[in-house]
Amino acid sequence: MTQHTVSPTDSARIPLDRSAFAPPRPAPHALERTLFDDTTPVPYRWLRDSRAPEVIDHFAAENAYTDQHTAHLEALRIELAARTDQPTPHLELSAPVLLDGWWYIDRADPADGATFSRVRDHDSLRGPSGTPQIVPGRLLDGEKILIEDCVGTIGIAISPDHRLVARAEASLGGCRVIVIDAESGEEVDRSIVGAGPDLVFSADSRSLLHTRLDDLGRRHQVLCHQLGTPAAEDAVLVEERDHWAQLSLSRARDGSAALIRSSSPTGSEVWLVDLSSPRTAPRSVTGRVRDAHPVVEHAGDRLLVITEERGSRRSVLRQAPLDAAGELPDGPALLTARDGEHFESVEAFAGAVALQMRCDGLPEVRILPRCPDGSLDILGMYVMGRRGELDAVRMEPTPDWHQRTLRYRLDSFLTPPRIIEHDLDTGASTELLRVDLPGYDASRYVERRLWATSADGTRVPISLFARSDVPADGTAPCLLYGEGAFGTAVDPILQLESLAIADRGVVIAVAHVRGGGELGPNWHRQGRGLRKTNSFDDFVACADHLVATGWAAEGRLGAVGTGAGGLLVGAAANRAPQRFRAVVAGTPLVDPLETLLDSDVMLTLEEWAEWGDPAGDEATYRSQRGYSPAENIRETEYPAVFAWTALEGTDVPAACAAIWVAQLRERVTSDPALRPILLRATATMGSAGDPRVEGVAWLLDQLGAATLGE
């Protein structure tokens, strides 16, 4: 059993005298920022000139200092890298898909390469699971390769008569679209260039709908191309003039229509195209919708629409007639989300509807049977596939309108990824594929859902993973990870890195703070813009809860975040420096105010919507001035810090980390030999020597878990 009873003191963990290592001290310049009558010193702004010789020299000095402090961890770093870099089975599982009597097969095995093929369905072809059994390096009887090399192919469409295959090949300036005869392999058309990956055939298989990119790489048009004619003659069906919006295109499962969607951070619109008359002007179903993104699904004889309820902002599932035009339906709700629920999407089949949703922070699928008249049997609704405490269930592609089996992917901290098929008639589930992890024994680990209470009383979910013999008695080291921005959900998934950390007796916890998407759009809204500080309160509350419940030892809790997650852990360290023993921040946005005010930093509308405009809005400025990690460091003892970044190839300027580190060294009172503040800067992301692995090795050492074992 792992021993946790001896908490490592700072002095016991220093194998050599690192006090002789002098940290880099960049010279402060007499620079100030004045905005909205607030004058603030910004002495290290000059570090933002990444090409200046003195800045390049400074990053070199930081790397040399970090080398000195991490040299003793080289063996541990190599060991971790060996565990996390070992060849692993492909996590993007793909099982053969049945459509109109044809099995379509994605092969992505070293023995096969990346190919796309098909074979006619027959009884002798199916294995015990009801699907063809794929043997790497060997084709099935009658299997024909349709695309020899799928590397670079980012979109595929099959014509309704299964005679043609269209593929979108990535290239500079957009995709080249190539259409071949599936039987002979001969090219039918290759005149479309500068396209997006979205491809939909017309009902008669004579035309192809596609998107076109503008000079900025934005899908700004949907066009109809008649096969065999010059692309210059393509009819423009929709053109999106809002340069912040982007179009997407998909085919209704029953094949009767295509759906065109325009989406931007500030609004959306959805159109329908009749595929029997593809050059007819599309009909707007929703009209222009501001500050909302309704989901529209073609359900054969009706439309299904997910919207938000006015006031409560709960998800609502409604239906609308096929000829709906110009505005969202406002009739009675078929289904309304309860507390802790959010509806993400809906997929319609002839005999059932699958509702993809989130429930208490986890992805879940509910099945609604359809009655003979096509209506939904709300009372017959049931949950598909969830059994474990942290199971994450997501729909897998099931393109056949009349299909009576639906596929889903199941992930958790304990479960290797697997693809499962659910029978709508019997309720039985059959496992089709799973990732095989040799030597992995799920019984050696546990996963838990915990709930912390934030400063304003909001309950915040925590996902936890640990070895099963680690006691919740207040002695275990713990790593707390968080992101909390852009509505991104961090869902449970089994990772080799997590196993390598947990095997050392470290508890791994994920704080699903506001600003993320785990509990839906409103959860995101509560942690962005002027309400961003909720994210930091949530993270500190999660840290406190882990200590209070015995999952983390006092003084052995580490915080980890990347990008916006770096902002999260940096701000949390300012709020509660005594709570964390060490912080690892990758490409961290820890100088957000200066970054947003920097005219040389190109920002997207999504980023402006997330953070606000501090140059034009005083409330935003003062909010960010109050939480920016680099501008709110206290003169007290702080956690040890390992920041890593790259000089090129990241969304966050490397100067953010450098300025934060310089300000920390200037103000904190911690002993730099015992609680060092380090910065690792690589030339580019993906450079030799992964700073992520180095950061993990450093954190394990700081938490006294570098040598823990069985």
QUIDA-V133095 format. One record per backbone hydrogen bond with DSSP energy under -0.5 kcal/mol. CO is the residue of the C=O (numbers start at 1). NH is the residue of the N-H. Records with the same first field share a line. If there is no record, write none. Layout:
CO = NH / NH
This chain:
5 = 7
9 = 13
10 = 13
11 = 14
13 = 15
16 = 18
17 = 20
18 = 21
20 = 22
21 = 23
29 = 31
31 = 42
33 = 40
35 = 38
37 = 39
38 = 35 / 40
40 = 33
42 = 45
43 = 29
44 = 47
45 = 48
46 = 49
48 = 50
49 = 52
52 = 55 / 56
53 = 57
54 = 58
55 = 59
56 = 60
57 = 61
58 = 62
59 = 63
60 = 64
61 = 65
62 = 66
63 = 67
64 = 68
65 = 69
66 = 70
67 = 71
70 = 73
71 = 74
73 = 77
74 = 78
75 = 79
76 = 80
77 = 81
78 = 82
79 = 83
80 = 84
81 = 85
91 = 93
97 = 104
99 = 102
101 = 121
102 = 99 / 104
103 = 119
104 = 97
105 = 107 / 117
107 = 115
109 = 112 / 113
113 = 109 / 115
114 = 150
115 = 107
116 = 146 / 147
117 = 105
118 = 144
119 = 103
122 = 125 / 126
123 = 126
125 = 133
127 = 130
131 = 127
132 = 134
133 = 135
134 = 136
135 = 138
138 = 135
140 = 143
144 = 118
147 = 116
150 = 153
152 = 154 / 170
155 = 168
157 = 166
159 = 162
163 = 182
164 = 159
165 = 180
166 = 157
167 = 169 / 178
168 = 154 / 155 / 170
169 = 176
171 = 174
175 = 195
176 = 169 / 178
177 = 192
178 = 167
179 = 188 / 189
180 = 165 / 182
181 = 185
186 = 181
189 = 179
191 = 193
192 = 177
194 = 213
195 = 175
198 = 211
200 = 209
202 = 205
206 = 227
207 = 202
208 = 225
209 = 200
210 = 223
211 = 196
212 = 220 / 221
214 = 217
218 = 214 / 220
219 = 247
220 = 240
221 = 212
222 = 237 / 238
223 = 210 / 225
224 = 226 / 235
225 = 208 / 227
226 = 229
230 = 233
231 = 234
235 = 224 / 237
238 = 222
239 = 241
241 = 243
242 = 245
246 = 263
248 = 261
250 = 259
252 = 255
253 = 401
256 = 275 / 276
257 = 252
258 = 273
259 = 250
260 = 271
261 = 248
262 = 269
263 = 246
264 = 267
266 = 291
267 = 264
268 = 289
269 = 262
270 = 285 / 286
271 = 260
272 = 283
273 = 258 / 275
274 = 277
275 = 203 / 278
277 = 280
282 = 284
283 = 272
284 = 326
285 = 327
286 = 328
289 = 268
294 = 296
295 = 306
297 = 299 / 304
299 = 301
302 = 299
303 = 320
304 = 297
305 = 307 / 318
306 = 295
307 = 316
309 = 313
310 = 312
314 = 309
315 = 337
316 = 307 / 318
317 = 334 / 335
318 = 305
320 = 303
321 = 324
335 = 317
338 = 341
340 = 360 / 361
342 = 344 / 358
345 = 356
347 = 354
351 = 370
352 = 349
353 = 355 / 368
354 = 347 / 356
355 = 357 / 366
356 = 344 / 345
357 = 364
358 = 342
359 = 362
362 = 359
363 = 393
364 = 357
365 = 384
366 = 355
367 = 369 / 382
368 = 353
369 = 377
371 = 374
375 = 371
376 = 378
377 = 380
378 = 381
382 = 367
383 = 385
384 = 365
388 = 391
391 = 393
392 = 411
394 = 409
400 = 403
401 = 350
404 = 424
406 = 422
407 = 396
408 = 420
409 = 394
410 = 418
411 = 392
412 = 494
414 = 416
415 = 412 / 494
417 = 435
418 = 410
419 = 432 / 433
420 = 408
421 = 430
422 = 406 / 424
423 = 427
428 = 423
430 = 421
433 = 419
435 = 437
436 = 438
437 = 440
441 = 444
442 = 445
444 = 468
446 = 466
448 = 450 / 464
450 = 462
452 = 454 / 460
454 = 457
458 = 454
460 = 452
461 = 512
462 = 450
463 = 510
464 = 448
465 = 508
466 = 446
467 = 470
469 = 471
471 = 473
476 = 553
477 = 507
478 = 480 / 558
479 = 481 / 509
480 = 560
481 = 511
485 = 488
488 = 517
489 = 491
495 = 499
496 = 500
497 = 501
498 = 502
499 = 503
501 = 504 / 506
502 = 505
507 = 479 / 509
508 = 465
509 = 481
510 = 463 / 512
511 = 483 / 513
513 = 516
515 = 487
516 = 515
517 = 520
520 = 523 / 524
521 = 525
522 = 526
523 = 515
524 = 527
525 = 528
528 = 531
529 = 532
531 = 534
532 = 535 / 536
533 = 537
534 = 538
535 = 539
536 = 540
537 = 541
538 = 542
539 = 543
540 = 544
541 = 545
542 = 546
543 = 547
544 = 548
545 = 549
546 = 551 / 552
547 = 550
550 = 474
553 = 556
556 = 478 / 558
557 = 581 / 582
558 = 480
559 = 584
560 = 482
561 = 586
562 = 565
563 = 566 / 567 / 589
564 = 568
565 = 569
566 = 570
567 = 571
568 = 572
569 = 573
570 = 574
571 = 575
572 = 576
576 = 579 / 580
581 = 640
582 = 559
583 = 642
584 = 561
585 = 644
586 = 563
588 = 590
590 = 630
591 = 595
592 = 596
593 = 597
594 = 598
595 = 598
597 = 599
598 = 601
600 = 602
601 = 603
604 = 608
605 = 609
606 = 610
607 = 611
608 = 612
610 = 529
612 = 614
613 = 616 / 617
617 = 621
618 = 622
619 = 623
620 = 624
621 = 625
622 = 626
623 = 627
624 = 627 / 628
628 = 631 / 632
629 = 632
634 = 636
636 = 669 / 670
640 = 583
641 = 678
642 = 585
643 = 680
644 = 587
645 = 682
648 = 685
653 = 656 / 657
654 = 657 / 658
655 = 659
656 = 660
657 = 661
658 = 662
659 = 663
660 = 664
661 = 665
662 = 666
663 = 667
664 = 667 / 668
670 = 672
671 = 674 / 675
676 = 641 / 678
678 = 643
679 = 681
680 = 645
682 = 647
683 = 648
684 = 687
690 = 694
691 = 695
692 = 696
693 = 697
694 = 698
695 = 699
696 = 700
697 = 701
698 = 702
699 = 703
700 = 705 / 706
701 = 704
